[in-house]
Amino acid sequence: MAWVTIVAMLALLEYFYFSIQVGQARGKFGVKAPATTGNEQFERYHRVHQNTMEQLVMFLPSLFTFATLVSQMWAAILGVVFIIGRAVYFNLYINNPDKRGPGVIISLLATATLIFGSLIGAIMMLV
């Protein structure tokens, strides 16, 4: 499970990086805590950060479940795809939210594969 754990920690480090970017954007665009609105550029950083947190709730448990029930190697590979998707999402959303689609699709497909693969793996263990 070492590779899967490394990938999970890299996903969390990416999320940590996004949180640092939000803090820097808060200062750069003059949005004082606790406000989360008031400047569109800041709101983009904030939304990427929040959306990534929402995605991690599905991604992390499905990553470890898939690794346990299906394949550690494929879990790690799909995890890397998720991380790449989130990076693409970050860059596209910051520049133009209307262009975020590729990042969304990449990360959601990775997560969906982990979820459905885990479900199938669990069912297969029962039969």
Summary of the structure (lengths in Angstrom):
residues: 127
radius of gyration: 16.3
end to end distance: 25.1
largest distance: 58.2
contacts: 404
relative contact order: 0.15
helix: 87%
strand: 0%
